[in-house]
Amino acid sequence: MVIHEPDEKMQPRRLIFLLLPLALGCAGASAPAAPDARPLAERSSDPELHAILDTVPLDSAAEVALQNYELAHPISFLANLAEVAADPAAGPEAKFHAVRLLGERDGRKQTWALMEALGDRDPRVRTAAVVAAGRFLEKSGLTGLGVVKAALEDREPAVQAKALEVLGPRDLQLLRDFLVRHPGGEAAEIARGLLHAGEDRGAPLAVDSAGVLRRVTAGGITLEFRPVRRWPQWDAAEGTVTVGGQTSAAVTISDVEVVAGVVPVFFAPDESALVYEHARRIYVRDLRTGAVREVGSGIAPRPLPFTEDFIYLREAPGGGDLRERTRIEYDVLRAGFRPHVEDPRFVGKTGAFAQMDRHGMYSPARWVRIVEKDARFTLEGLGADTFKLPDPFDAGAVP
């Protein structure tokens, strides 16, 4: 078996966006939904449930009535909520509460009702549908995505902003497509912030038909990877990275290996330095002075959010061939963009499974990315163990 890791030369707390204006928290200027003149008994959704949910606000008496209703309808409760949420004749308060409850009670089978709710005149109802879809996404990783994508085209900036907040940097292509359609405005600024965050944390870069990968940082620095050799069947290439800004000279790094669209070259938070991988060793380059510092052997550097440090992986003893896949063990190490007397600092151990049918036996370390979950950061990717990173806001974490 030919294994491309460790010898890959054998190829044949928080995502904070201060740019979100307070104005986006407003409901918008849509006209309120017109009241329905029909008696409750003639509406398509359950009149009893509708009457409970139509309470403004949903006070303690209504909460008790809702609990009793749920006890009386244990099997159909979520389906009945969905009927109210999708009922064109339901009042805005009832629809708002129904949509909210679907999200809170994990009504993933009723996602269709959230899509219907996106057509409501009241932006509060539409926003609640996006929030509920976000809850589904957190649980399943996919359910609810269609609702969020549809909400990106909402006429209200507040609803668009909520959809972007829910989407986060999980799907950068959606953000890129959104910016093509909506290049200006407050929502576009939010989308750009999310895009920069995703690219900073190891997401694949945009690619053209020639295999050229590009990104532009928040500070206006351009990074471009041009392949010299390509292995399309593995989504892998080797080539040259060029980095340059309007006020700085271009920097060229040769023999950079790229797998799954992830270029192992990343910027310090203030964009004054680069960390990059070359020949399976980690280097830091000061973009102001041109000085280069060798950190040591390793692969897959990633900036640690909200710190002046980065993490990277170094193969550790252990692992082996497990039939059609190979287990690779790694030490997770931490170092600073500026020299630190204790660098590199040991953070922990992780591992990954390389498989021939997944990028030609390249290690999943090549495409791991930093993900924010439950106000904590993890390092994860298909085929790799999920590794909890030090909390940058915890004074007791590894320095």
C-alpha positions as CSV (number, residue, x, y, z in Angstrom):
1,M,0.0,0.0,0.0
2,V,1.3,3.4,-0.9
3,I,0.7,5.9,1.8
4,H,1.1,9.6,1.2
5,E,1.5,10.6,4.8
6,P,4.2,11.0,6.1
7,D,6.0,11.0,2.8
8,E,3.7,13.1,0.6
9,K,6.3,13.6,-2.1
10,M,5.4,10.2,-3.6
11,Q,2.4,11.5,-5.6
12,P,2.1,9.9,-9.2
13,R,-15.5,32.8,22.2
14,R,-16.6,33.3,19.8
15,L,-17.2,34.6,16.4
16,I,-17.8,38.2,17.1
17,F,-18.7,40.6,14.3
18,L,-18.8,44.1,15.7
19,L,-19.7,45.3,12.2
20,L,-23.3,44.0,12.8
21,P,-25.1,47.3,13.3
22,L,-27.7,47.6,16.0
23,A,-30.1,48.6,13.4
24,L,-30.1,45.0,12.1
25,G,-31.8,43.9,15.2
26,C,-34.9,45.9,14.2
27,A,-37.8,44.1,12.7
28,G,-37.9,46.3,9.6
29,A,-40.6,48.4,8.0
30,S,-42.9,45.7,6.7
31,A,-46.6,46.4,7.2
32,P,-48.1,44.1,9.8
33,A,-50.1,41.2,8.6
34,A,-53.8,41.9,8.1
35,P,-56.0,40.3,10.8
36,D,-58.1,37.3,9.6
37,A,-61.8,38.0,9.8
38,R,-62.8,34.3,9.7
39,P,-63.8,32.6,13.0
40,L,-61.2,30.4,14.5
41,A,-63.3,27.3,13.8
42,E,-63.1,28.0,10.1
43,R,-59.3,28.2,9.9
44,S,-57.2,25.3,8.6
45,S,-55.0,25.0,11.7
46,D,-56.3,23.7,15.0
47,P,-58.5,26.4,16.5
48,E,-57.6,25.4,20.1
49,L,-53.9,25.6,19.5
50,H,-54.2,28.7,17.5
51,A,-56.1,30.4,20.3
52,I,-53.4,29.5,22.8
53,L,-50.5,30.7,20.6
54,D,-52.3,33.9,19.7
55,T,-51.8,35.2,23.2
56,V,-49.7,38.4,23.4
57,P,-47.4,37.8,25.2
58,L,-47.4,34.0,25.8
59,D,-48.1,34.4,29.5
60,S,-48.1,31.9,32.3
61,A,-51.7,31.0,31.7
62,A,-51.1,30.4,28.1
63,E,-48.0,28.3,28.9
64,V,-50.1,26.1,31.2
65,A,-52.7,25.7,28.4
66,L,-50.0,24.9,26.0
67,Q,-48.6,22.2,28.3
68,N,-52.1,20.7,28.7
69,Y,-52.6,20.7,24.9
70,E,-49.3,18.9,24.4
71,L,-50.2,16.3,26.9
72,A,-53.5,15.8,25.2
73,H,-51.8,15.6,21.7
74,P,-48.5,13.8,22.3
75,I,-48.2,12.4,18.8
76,S,-49.6,15.2,16.7
77,F,-48.2,18.2,18.7
78,L,-45.3,19.1,16.4
79,A,-47.4,18.4,13.3
80,N,-50.1,20.7,14.7
81,L,-47.5,23.4,15.4
82,A,-46.4,23.1,11.8
83,E,-49.9,23.6,10.6
84,V,-50.2,26.8,12.5
85,A,-46.8,28.0,11.3
86,A,-47.8,27.4,7.7
87,D,-51.4,28.6,7.9
88,P,-51.8,31.7,5.8
89,A,-54.8,32.6,8.0
90,A,-53.0,32.3,11.3
91,G,-52.3,35.5,13.1
92,P,-48.7,36.8,13.3
93,E,-48.4,36.1,17.1
94,A,-49.6,32.5,16.7
95,K,-47.3,31.9,13.8
96,F,-44.3,33.4,15.6
97,H,-44.9,31.2,18.6
98,A,-45.5,28.1,16.5
99,V,-42.3,28.6,14.6
100,R,-40.3,29.3,17.7
101,L,-41.6,26.2,19.4
102,L,-40.8,24.0,16.4
103,G,-37.2,25.1,16.8
104,E,-37.1,24.6,20.6
105,R,-38.8,21.1,20.4
106,D,-36.6,19.8,17.6
107,G,-39.3,19.6,14.9
108,R,-36.9,18.7,12.1
109,K,-39.6,16.7,10.3
110,Q,-41.6,19.9,10.0
111,T,-38.9,21.9,8.3
112,W,-41.4,22.4,5.4
113,A,-43.4,24.6,7.7
114,L,-40.4,26.9,8.3
115,M,-40.1,27.3,4.6
116,E,-43.8,28.3,4.4
117,A,-43.3,30.8,7.2
118,L,-40.6,32.6,5.2
119,G,-43.5,33.8,3.0
120,D,-45.2,35.6,5.9
121,R,-45.5,39.4,5.8
122,D,-44.3,39.8,9.4
123,P,-40.4,39.8,9.5
124,R,-40.5,38.5,13.1
125,V,-42.1,35.3,11.8
126,R,-39.5,35.0,9.1
127,T,-36.7,35.7,11.5
128,A,-38.0,33.1,13.9
129,A,-38.1,30.6,11.0
130,V,-34.4,31.2,10.4
131,V,-33.5,30.8,14.1
132,A,-35.4,27.5,14.2
133,A,-33.6,26.3,11.1
134,G,-30.4,27.2,12.8
135,R,-31.2,24.9,15.7
136,F,-31.8,22.1,13.2
137,L,-28.5,22.8,11.5
138,E,-26.7,22.6,14.8
139,K,-28.2,19.2,15.5
140,S,-27.9,17.6,12.0
141,G,-25.5,19.7,10.0
142,L,-27.9,19.7,7.0
143,T,-31.6,19.9,8.0
144,G,-32.7,23.5,7.7
145,L,-30.0,24.6,5.3
146,G,-32.6,25.2,2.6
147,V,-34.5,27.6,4.9
148,V,-31.4,29.5,5.6
149,K,-30.4,29.7,2.0
150,A,-33.9,31.0,1.0
151,A,-33.7,33.6,3.8
152,L,-30.5,35.0,2.4
153,E,-32.7,36.5,-0.3
154,D,-35.2,38.1,2.1
155,R,-36.2,41.7,1.4
156,E,-35.5,42.7,5.0
157,P,-31.8,43.3,5.9
158,A,-32.6,42.0,9.5
159,V,-33.7,38.7,8.2
160,Q,-30.7,38.4,5.8
161,A,-28.4,39.2,8.7
162,K,-30.0,36.5,10.9
163,A,-29.6,34.0,8.1
164,L,-25.9,34.9,7.7
165,E,-25.4,34.7,11.5
166,V,-26.9,31.2,11.5
167,L,-25.0,30.1,8.4
168,G,-21.7,31.4,9.8
169,P,-18.5,30.2,8.0
170,R,-19.8,26.7,7.5
171,D,-20.3,27.0,3.8
172,L,-18.0,29.6,2.2
173,Q,-19.3,29.0,-1.3
174,L,-22.8,30.1,-0.2
175,L,-21.2,33.3,1.2
176,R,-19.2,33.9,-2.1
177,D,-22.4,33.4,-4.1
178,F,-24.3,35.7,-1.8
179,L,-21.6,38.5,-2.3
180,V,-21.9,38.1,-6.1
181,R,-25.6,38.8,-5.8
182,H,-25.4,41.4,-3.0
183,P,-22.0,43.1,-3.3
184,G,-23.1,46.1,-1.2
185,G,-24.9,46.9,2.0
186,E,-24.7,45.9,5.6
187,A,-25.5,42.2,5.0
188,A,-22.6,42.1,2.5
189,E,-20.2,43.4,5.2
190,I,-21.3,40.6,7.5
191,A,-20.9,38.0,4.7
192,R,-17.3,39.3,4.1
193,G,-16.5,39.0,7.8
194,L,-17.7,35.4,7.8
195,L,-15.8,34.6,4.7
196,H,-12.6,36.0,6.1
197,A,-13.1,34.1,9.3
198,G,-13.6,30.8,7.5
199,E,-10.6,31.3,5.3
200,D,-8.5,32.3,8.3
201,R,-9.5,29.0,10.0
202,G,-8.6,26.5,7.3
203,A,-11.6,26.5,4.8
204,P,-11.0,25.8,1.1
205,L,-10.2,28.8,-1.0
206,A,-12.0,29.9,-4.2
207,V,-10.6,28.1,-7.2
208,D,-10.8,28.9,-11.0
209,S,-10.8,26.5,-13.9
210,A,-7.0,26.4,-14.1
211,G,-6.8,25.3,-10.5
212,V,-5.6,28.7,-9.2
213,L,-6.7,29.4,-5.6
214,R,-7.1,32.9,-4.3
215,R,-8.2,34.9,-1.3
216,V,-8.1,38.5,-0.2
217,T,-7.7,39.2,3.5
218,A,-9.6,41.7,5.5
219,G,-6.6,44.0,5.3
220,G,-6.5,43.8,1.5
221,I,-3.5,41.3,1.1
222,T,-3.9,38.9,-1.8
223,L,-2.8,35.3,-1.6
224,E,-2.6,33.2,-4.8
225,F,-1.7,29.6,-5.3
226,R,-0.7,28.5,-8.8
227,P,-0.3,24.8,-9.3
228,V,2.8,23.4,-11.0
229,R,1.7,19.8,-10.8
230,R,-1.9,18.6,-10.2
231,W,-3.6,15.3,-9.3
232,P,-7.3,16.1,-10.0
233,Q,-8.3,12.6,-8.9
234,W,-7.2,13.4,-5.4
235,D,-8.0,17.1,-5.5
236,A,-4.3,17.7,-4.8
237,A,-1.6,19.9,-6.2
238,E,1.9,21.3,-5.7
239,G,2.8,24.8,-6.7
240,T,3.8,28.3,-5.7
241,V,2.1,30.7,-3.3
242,T,2.4,34.4,-3.9
243,V,1.5,36.9,-1.2
244,G,1.4,40.6,-1.7
245,G,-0.4,43.8,-0.7
246,Q,-0.7,47.3,-2.0
247,T,2.1,48.6,0.2
248,S,4.3,45.5,0.6
249,A,6.6,43.6,-1.8
250,A,5.4,40.2,-3.1
251,V,6.5,37.1,-1.2
252,T,6.9,33.8,-3.0
253,I,6.8,30.4,-1.4
254,S,7.6,27.4,-3.7
255,D,6.8,23.7,-3.4
256,V,3.6,24.2,-1.4
257,E,1.3,21.2,-1.2
258,V,-2.4,21.8,-1.3
259,V,-5.1,19.2,-0.7
260,A,-8.9,19.8,-0.9
261,G,-8.4,23.4,-1.6
262,V,-6.7,24.2,1.7
263,V,-3.5,26.3,1.2
264,P,-1.2,25.8,4.3
265,V,-0.3,29.5,4.4
266,F,-2.0,31.8,7.0
267,F,-1.7,35.3,8.4
268,A,-1.2,36.7,11.9
269,P,-4.2,38.6,13.2
270,D,-2.7,41.9,12.3
271,E,-1.5,40.5,9.0
272,S,2.1,41.4,9.8
273,A,3.4,37.9,9.5
274,L,2.8,34.5,7.8
275,V,2.9,31.0,9.1
276,Y,3.4,28.4,6.4
277,E,4.4,24.8,5.7
278,H,7.2,24.0,3.3
279,A,8.7,20.5,2.9
280,R,6.8,19.3,6.0
281,R,8.4,22.0,8.2
282,I,6.7,25.1,9.7
283,Y,8.1,28.6,9.1
284,V,7.1,32.1,10.2
285,R,7.9,35.1,8.0
286,D,7.7,38.7,9.1
287,L,6.1,40.6,6.2
288,R,7.6,43.9,7.3
289,T,11.3,42.8,7.6
290,G,11.3,39.7,5.5
291,A,12.9,37.7,8.3
292,V,12.1,34.0,8.3
293,R,12.1,31.8,11.4
294,E,12.0,28.0,11.3
295,V,9.7,26.6,14.0
296,G,10.3,22.9,13.4
297,S,8.9,19.8,11.7
298,G,5.2,19.6,11.2
299,I,2.2,20.2,8.9
300,A,-1.2,22.0,8.8
301,P,-0.6,25.3,10.6
302,R,-3.7,27.1,11.6
303,P,-4.0,30.5,13.5
304,L,-5.6,30.1,16.9
305,P,-8.5,32.6,17.0
306,F,-8.2,35.6,19.2
307,T,-4.6,35.0,20.0
308,E,-1.2,35.8,18.6
309,D,-0.4,32.1,18.2
310,F,-1.0,29.3,15.8
311,I,-1.2,25.5,16.2
312,Y,0.2,22.8,13.9
313,L,0.5,19.0,13.8
314,R,3.6,16.9,14.1
315,E,3.5,13.1,13.5
316,A,3.9,11.1,16.7
317,P,4.9,7.5,17.1
318,G,2.1,5.0,16.8
319,G,-0.6,4.3,14.3
320,G,-0.5,1.7,11.5
321,D,-2.3,0.0,8.7
322,L,-5.9,-1.0,9.5
323,R,-6.8,-2.8,6.3
324,E,-8.1,-0.2,3.9
325,R,-7.1,2.8,6.0
326,T,-4.1,4.0,8.0
327,R,-4.2,5.6,11.5
328,I,-1.8,8.5,11.9
329,E,-1.1,9.9,15.4
330,Y,-0.2,13.6,15.9
331,D,1.1,15.9,18.6
332,V,-0.8,19.2,18.5
333,L,1.7,22.0,19.1
334,R,1.4,25.7,19.6
335,A,3.8,28.6,18.8
336,G,3.7,32.3,18.4
337,F,3.8,34.5,15.3
338,R,6.4,36.4,17.4
339,P,9.1,34.3,19.1
340,H,8.2,32.7,22.4
341,V,10.9,31.3,24.7
342,E,8.9,28.1,25.2
343,D,8.0,27.4,21.5
344,P,6.8,25.0,20.5
345,R,4.4,24.3,23.3
346,F,2.7,20.9,23.6
347,V,-1.1,21.1,23.6
348,G,-2.3,17.5,23.2
349,K,-2.6,14.5,21.0
350,T,-5.0,13.8,18.1
351,G,-5.2,11.4,15.2
352,A,-6.7,10.8,11.7
353,F,-7.4,8.0,9.3
354,A,-6.0,8.2,5.8
355,Q,-7.9,6.3,3.1
356,M,-7.2,5.7,-0.6
357,D,-10.8,6.7,-1.6
358,R,-10.4,10.0,0.3
359,H,-7.9,12.3,-1.5
360,G,-5.6,9.4,-2.3
361,M,-4.3,8.5,1.2
362,Y,-3.5,12.0,2.1
363,S,-3.8,12.6,5.8
364,P,-7.0,14.4,6.9
365,A,-4.7,16.8,8.7
366,R,-4.4,18.5,5.3
367,W,-8.0,19.7,5.4
368,V,-8.8,20.1,9.1
369,R,-10.3,23.5,10.1
370,I,-11.0,25.3,13.3
371,V,-14.7,25.3,14.1
372,E,-16.6,27.2,16.8
373,K,-19.1,25.1,18.8
374,D,-20.8,26.0,22.0
375,A,-18.4,28.9,22.6
376,R,-15.4,26.7,22.2
377,F,-13.0,26.0,19.4
378,T,-12.3,22.6,18.0
379,L,-10.0,21.3,15.2
380,E,-11.9,18.9,13.0
381,G,-12.3,17.5,9.5
382,L,-13.6,14.5,7.6
383,G,-11.5,11.5,8.8
384,A,-9.9,13.4,11.6
385,D,-10.5,13.2,15.3
386,T,-12.3,16.2,16.8
387,F,-9.7,18.0,19.0
388,K,-10.7,20.6,21.6
389,L,-8.4,23.6,21.3
390,P,-7.3,25.8,24.3
391,D,-9.9,28.4,25.1
392,P,-8.3,31.8,24.1
393,F,-10.4,33.5,26.7
394,D,-9.5,31.1,29.6
395,A,-6.6,32.5,31.7
396,G,-5.9,28.9,32.9
397,A,-5.5,27.4,29.4
398,V,-2.2,26.4,27.9
399,P,-0.4,29.7,27.2
